[in-house]
């Protein structure tokens, strides 16, 4: 019996020989059948009420069950209870050790370690950073935050490295982990703070767990990226020598992935420290609590005094950990003098303990709150409006809202719900497979099922605008950094400040300059997401094969042609990862946008946490995760098997 076979590509009409055209044609045929049926069954442009599910009662009942059984159920007593106690003991042990060493001892030991791994310049910078923390009157809160971050970063690195190892060694595991990592990184901290607090209560364990959930994904993603991008030639040479899978991992894959591992560690530290303020909402204490309390009274100066040590901690940990991975570059004097430096640091700590001068002297504290508050007042008075020619920052925010945000939001809300799903399916299928399209459509449809269709489209309009601005600024900045070594050195501390300064700290200056609304929410998202995009893009551009660049130069290519035709195409994996990180980081700041008038899903998550409403907070948080999953699928091409078509 004859069988039907699909026509060969060369027998098709000219415009159908392209895979994208065939996909769009099939999608158009499916839409021609399904759309009239949907319109006949559920008329109207908004998401049909008949397709929504009310989760208020089951989520409310789940919260009540946790509260009623938290002190008696075996899961809490013999499982989660031991985890909580272990975290508390670890953080307390680190904190008491730091206090016992004293400010002079911590400074001396930190400088000695920095000298050992990178030399005198980093040692001086480390000492200056710790001394600045004391001079700002934040020594004890700094030690509290440092103890919390040591435990949280260690746990985040361990979890992220294990997940990245699994994803890097198995393509199937990598595909399965992608939605898990998306959920961990995109689900707003405010959304899972409430269930975490329900389980662990207010305090350090909940703060550490929330930090691990947020900070582990970058380590996992970059570990997997480094392992999967290992040079096939080197791996083949190792295999030819008869190495086992374990030996191949330890002697080839991990050493080849060193740069990605260090970048993952860097990103984990930055994100863990950026959670310091949010963790203070659930009783973490330390610098984050000082920032939160200062901003509650609209005291920008006091908030900055507590925010600066967070940035300094991030810079010190970043530089020391990065230098520790660069073996062979430590100056010879630093290596030879290391034992003497360590003895001197230990003697300094012992002297402080014997003389009972462990706390920072009050007479050495500098007050920066008053001058900072005066500066903020001047900026508000002179830059907000009335600036000749260019207009004030309030005018810029108004124009951005009128010309960009409003048309995007109104356009998305005007579209019928089925057309949004159709557009998502088309975009996802064009760059991936039918499974990619199905996942993206399912994620978008889940938002409607949860009953938050309109707030989600409002949030989507803000995310699209923020991601577009972030990518334009990020790629341009990364190109400039790669081409200019001096500019890169000046840029690095600026990126550290942007990425580690708690969002709550720069939120009030942003509001003071741009007012309240969706525009300042976009500004906050861009400031937060920009450093990661710049770093990842710059690293991808630097790793382009020098032979390819030399070949293009020998053919007479200009610098712009090299960038457009060689560097950007060859750095495509890193650029796609930068897009992914830009999306998830912008979504992570959606909640902050809800605090400054961004509205939509961010406001609902904050409202749910403030009122203890598990249903409202989790439903809005789940919708944000679905948005992130959809955006990931329409921006990240799917790897295809060579033997199968899409």
N, C-alpha and C positions, 0 to 999 in steps of 0.2 A: 504494500500500500504506500502511496506517495506521501511524503511528509512535507509540511510547510517549513520553509527556511527564510530567515530574514535576508533581504536583498543585500548584496555586497555593497560596500561604500562606493565603489567605482561605478555601479549601475544606478545610483541615485541621482536626482537632479543636482545641479551644481551647488545650490545654496544648502542642500541637505548633506553634503559631504563633510561638513564640519560637525564634530560631536555636539557642540553647544547648540547648533541649530536643530539637530535631531531631538535633543532634550527639551528644548522650548516647544517644539511641535507636539511632542507627546504630552507635555504639560498642558498645552492649549487644548488638545483633544479631551484630556481628562476634565479640564475646567469647563469645557462646553457641555459636558454631561452633568457634572456635579453641581455647578453654580446654580443653574435653574432649579434643580431639586432643593438646594438649600434655601433659595429665595422663596420658593413655594411653601416650604415648611416653616421657615423662620424669616418672615419679612422684616425689613428695616436694616439700617446700617450698623447699629450698635450690637454688641454681643447679646445673643438671645438669653433671656432669663431662664428659659427652660433647660439650658445647657450649663447652668451654674450649680455648684454644690456648696451647701452651708456647713462649714466646719466648726462653727462656734461651739456647739454643744460637746462634740467629742474632745476638742482641745481643752475646753474648760474642765471637763471631767478628768482628763489626764493630769492637768495641773493639780486638781484637788486630790487625786490619788497619790501623787508624789508627796504632797504636803502631809497627808495622813499617814503614809507608810515610811517616811524618810528615816525615822528613828527606830523602826522595828523590823523592816523587811530584810531578809538575809542578803539580798543584792546590795543594799546600802551598808549593812553592818560588816559583811565579810568581803566585799569586793570594792566598791567605790569608797568606802570608809578608809580602807588601808591606803588607797591611792591618795586620798586627801591628807591623811596623816603623814605619809611619806613626803609629799610636797611641802607641807608645813615644816617638818623637821629639816629638810634640805635647805629651804630658804632661811630658816632661823639659824642654822649652823653657819651658813655663809655670812649672814648679817652680823652675828656675834663675833665671828672671826675678824671681820673688817673693823668693828668697833674696838676690839681688843688690840689690834695692830696700831690704831690711832691714825690721825691725819698725816703725821709726818712719815709713819711707817708705810701707809698705803701709797703715798706719793713717791717715796723712795723706791719701794718694790716695783711699782708700776714703771717708773723711769728706768730701773735696772733691766726689767724684762724688755722694754722697748729698745734700750741700748744694745742688748744682746741680739735682737732679731733684725735691727735696722740701723743702728748707729746713733751718734750723738744728737743729730737733729731731731729725730723722732723721740728720743729720750727727753730732750728739753721741751718739746711740745706736749708730751704726756704729763710731765711735771707741771707745766703751766696750766694745763686743763684742770688737773686736780686742785691746784691752788686757786684757780678762778672759782671753782665750785665752792670752796671754803670762803673766799672773799665775798661772794654773793650771799653768804649766810645760809647756804643750803648743804652743809656737809652731811648732817645726819640724814635728811631726805635723800641725798645722793647715794649714800650707802644703802639705804632701804631699797631704792630703785635698782642699784647695781646688784644687790643680792637676788632680788626677784628676777632680773634679766639674766643673770648667770644661769640660774636653774631653768628659766623658760627657754633661753637660747639653746642650752645643752639638749633639752628635751625636743625642741623644734628641729635642731640639726639631726638628732638621732632618728626621729620619725621621718623627716624629709629625705634623709639619705637612704633609709630602708625602702621607702616608696619609690624614690628615684632609681635605686638599684634594681628593683623589680621591674619598673617600667623600661629601663635602659637595656635590660637583657632579654626582654620578651615583648614583641610587638603586640601580642594579644593583651598582655597585662597593661601595656602603655595605653591602648585604646580604652580599656576598662577604667583606668585610673583618671583619664581626662575629666569625665564628669564629676568624679569625686573631688579632684583638686579644684575644679571650677566652683563646686559647692562650698568647699572649705574657704576659698579665697573671696568669693563673691558674696556669700551670705553675710549681711552686715553684722558687725559685732553686737550692735544693739539688739538685733533679732535673736541671737542665741545667748545673750547675757541673761535673759529671763529664765529659760530652761536650765542654764548652768547654775544660776543662783538657786533655783528650786531644788536642784539635786545636791549641790555642795554648800549652799548657804553663802552669806556675805563673807568675803575674806580672801586670803591669798590663794587657796586651791582653785577657786573659780577664776581668779585673775590669770593664773598660770595656764589653766586649760584654755581659756579664751585666747590667750596669746599664742599658744601652740597651734590652735586651729587656724589662726590667721597668718602666722609666720612660717609654718612648715612648707606650704605649697611652693614658694620660690625655690627652696632647696631641692625639693623633689623634681620640679620641672627642669632646672638647670643641670642637676645630676643626670637625669635621663637624657637630656640634650647632649651632654658631654660624652656619655657612654655610647649613644647611638651614632655620634659623629666621629668616632674613632677612625683613624686612617686604616682602610682595609688592607693596604700593603703591609703595614706593621703587624696586624692581626694574622695575616697569612704567613708571615715570616715566623711568628711565634708558634703557630700551629705546625709549621713544618719541622720545628724543633721538638715536637712531641709534648708540648705543654698541656697540662690538664685544664679544665674549665676554670678551676680556682686559680691556677698559676697565670692563666691568660688574663684573668680579671685583675690580679694584684700586680703583675709585672707590665701589663700593656694598657688595658682599658682605663684603669684609674689614673696612672701617670699621664696619659694622653688627655684626660679630662680635667687636669688640674686647674686650668683657668676657669672653666665652668663651675667647678666645685668651690673655688674661692669667691667667684661672683655670687654663687648661691648663698655662701656663708655671709657675705656682705649684705645681700638683700634680706636675709633672715634677721640679722642684727638690726638693720634699719627698721624693718617692719615690727619687730618685737618692741623696740623703743618707741615707735609711733603709737603703740597700744598702751603706753604708760598712762596717759590721761584717761582713756576709756576704761582701763582697768581700775582706775581710782574710783569710778562710779560704783563699783561693787566691792569697795573696801580694800584695795591693794595698798593704799597709803603711798608714801614716798613723794617724789617730785610731781607725779601726776595729780596727787591730791592737792598739793599746793597750787598747781595751775588751775585746777577745777574750782577751788575755793576762791581764788583771786578773780577769776572770770565771772563767778556768780555775783560778785560785787562790782563788776565792770572795772576792775583795776588792771589795766593792761601792763603797767610797769611791774607790779608784783608777779603777774603771770609770766612776763618775759624773764624776770629774775629766776624763776623756777624752770622755764623752758630752755634757757641757755645751757644749764648743766646737762639736760637731756641730749642736746646737740653735741656738747663736748664729749659726753660718754660715747656717743655713736661714732664720732670722729676718731677717738682714741682706739676703740675696739676695732673699727674698720682698718685703720692703718696698721695696728699691731698684728691682726690676723692675716692681713694681706701680705705683710712683710715676712711673717713666719712661713708662708708657703713658698717664698722665693729662695730656695736653697742656693748657697754658693755666692750670694750677693752681699753677705754681711761683711762689713769692713774688718780687716784683720785685727786692728787695735781693739775693736769691740769684742771679738772672740777671745782674744788673749786676756783682756781685762775683766771678762765676765765674772770669774770667781771673786775678784776683789770688789766689784760693784755689788755683788750679792751680799758679801760680808758687810759692806758699808750700809746697805739697805737694812739688813737684819739688825745691825748695831743701832741705826737710827730708830727703828721700831722699838727695840729694847730700851733705849734711852727715854723715849716718850712714855713707855709703860712704867719705868722705874720712877720717873718724875711726875707721874699722874697727869700728864698733859696730852691726853688722848683726844679731847674735843677741840674744835677750832676756836681760837680766842675771840671773844665778842668784840674786843677793841679793833680787830682787823677786818670787820665786816663793812662793806661798802653798800650804801643805799642808792640803787639806780631807779627805783620806782618813780620818784617824783620827776626827774628829768625826762624819763620815757613818756610819762603821762602828759607832760607839757608838749613834747614833740608830737604826740598823737593829736592833741588838741589843735596845734598849729596846722597840721596836715588837713584835719577836718575843716578848719576855718578857711584855708586858702586853696585847697585843691578840689574840694567837693563840687563846687560850682563857680561860675563867674570867671574862669580862666580865659584870658583873651585868645582869640583865634581858634585854639584847639578845643576849648570847652572844658568843663570839669569832668571828674571821674563819674559823677552821677549822670552826666549827659552821655558818656560812653556806654554806661550800663543800660541807659534807656534806649539808645540806638541799637545796641546788640539785642536787647529783648524785642524791640519792634521789628527789626529787619531780619533776625535769625531765629530766635526762640519761638516767637509767636507764629510765624508762618510754618515752622516745622511742626509745632504742636497742633495747630489748626488743620494742617494738611493731613496728619496722621489720624486725627479724630474724624475728619470728613470722610476718609476712606471706609467703605464697608468692611466688616470684619473678615469676610471671606477673601477680599482682595489683599488684605494684609497677609493672611496665611499663604495666599498664592504667590505674593512677592517674596516672602521668606523662602518658600519652596524653590522658586526659580533661582534665587541667589545661592542657596545652599547646594542645589544640584549642579549648577554651572561650575562650581569649583570643587565639587566632591562627588559622591555617589548618591544613589537613591536612599541609602541608609542615612547619610548625612542630612538630606532633605527631610526625611521622615522624622529624624530626631529634632531638627530645628522647628518643624511645624508642630510636633507634639509639645515642645517646650512653650511655644507661643500660644497654642490652644489651651494649655494648662492654666495660663494666666486668666483666660476668659472663664474657665471652669471654676477658678477660685473666686470669681466675682470682682476682680479689680482691673478690668480691661481698660477703662478710661484713665485711671491714675497711672497704669503701666505705660500707656502711650505717651502721657505727659512726661513721665520719667525718661522714656526712650528718646524723646526729642531733646531733653537736656543732655543725655549721655552722648548722643550722636554729635551734638555741637561741641561738647567738651573733648571728645575723642578726636574730632577733626582738628581742633585748635592744638591739642597736645601733640598730634602726629606731625603737623606742619612745623611747629616750634621745635619738637624733639629731633626730627631728622635734620633740620637746618643746623641746630646747635651741635649735633653729633658730627656732622660733616666738618663744621668749623673746628671742633675739638681734635678730630683726626688729622686735619691739615696744619694745625698750629699747636706746637707743644707748649708754648707759653700760655696760650689761651686755655688749654686743657688744665694746666696747673692752677690757673685762676678760677676755672669753672668748678673744679672738684669740691672745694669747701662750700661753694654756693649750693651745689647739688646736695651735699650732706645736710646743709641747713634746711633746704626745702623738704627733704625726705624725712628728716627726723624731728623737725619742729612740730610739736603736736598741732593738729588742725585747730583745736580750740584756742591756741595762742594767736595764730594769725587770722582767726575768724573775726575778731572784733575790729582790727585795722581794716580788714576787707569790707566789713559792713560799714565802718566809718567812712570809707572812701567811695564805696559803690552803692550804699543803701541796702535795703532789705528786698529780697526778691530772688528770681531765678538766676539773674546775671551773677551776683556774688557767689551763688552756689556753683556755677560753672567755673568761676575764677578759682575757688577753693579746690575743685576737682583737678583743674589743670596744674595748679601749683603742686598738688600731691602726686599726680601721675607722671609729671614731666621727667623727674630724675631717673626713674626706672627706664623709661623709653630712651632717654639720651644714653644711659650707660650700655644698655643692651645693643642699641644701634651702633654705637661707637665701637664696641667690641667686635661686632660682626664685620664692620668695615675694616678693622685692623687685621682680621684673620684672612682677608682675601689673599690668594696666592700671589706672592711678589712676582713670580714668573709671568703671570697674566698681565700684571700692570706693566712690567718691562716690555712685554711683547706689544702692548698697545702704544707705549711711548715710542718704540722703534718704528711703528707705522705712522707716527706723526699725530697721534691723538692729543687733543687739548685736555686740560684738567677737567673741564666740564664733560667732555666726551668720555674720559676715563670713568668719571663718577657715574654717568648715566648708562653707559654701555658695558662696563666691566664690574665696578665695585658694587653697585646696587643689585644687579642680577645675581652676582656670586654670593652676596650677603643675604639672599632671600630668606633662609631659615631664621636668621637672627631678626630680620625685619618683621617676619610673621610673628615671632615670639614677642617682639616689642609691641605689635598691634594687640596681641592677646593680653599682655600685661597692662597696656594702656586702658583696655576695656574694663578689666577686672578692678583696677585701681580706681578708675573713675566711678564705677558702680559702688566701690567701697565707701566713697565719700558722698554718695547720694543721701545718706543719713544726715551728714553734716549739713548738706543743702536743705534738708527738711527743717533744721533749726534756724535757718536764716531766710526763710520765706520761699524755699524751693518747692514746698508742698509735695503733692503726689505721694508715691510710695514711701519716700524718706520720712515724711511727716507721720504717716500711719505707723511706721516702725517705732519712732520715738514716742508716739502717743501710747502704743501698746506697752512699752517698757515703763513709762511714767505712771500708767494706771494699773499696772500689773495684769493687763489683759493679754493672756497668752495667745488667744485666737487672732486678735488684730495684728499683733507684732509678728507672729510666725507666718500668717498668710501673706502679709506684705513682704516679709523677708523671703519667703518661698518664691513670690513673684519676681523679686529682684534676681534670685538665682536663675529662674527660668529665662529672664532677659539676658543674663550673662551667658547661659548655655546657648541660647539662640544666636547671640552675637558672635560667640566663639565659632559656631558651626558655619556661619556665613562669611567668616573672615579667615578661617584656617583650612587650607586645602587638605583633603583626605588622601592618604597614601593608598594607591591602587595596586592590586596584584597584576603582574604583567600578563597573566593568562586570562584575565577576566576584564570585561568592559564594565563601564559604569551602568 
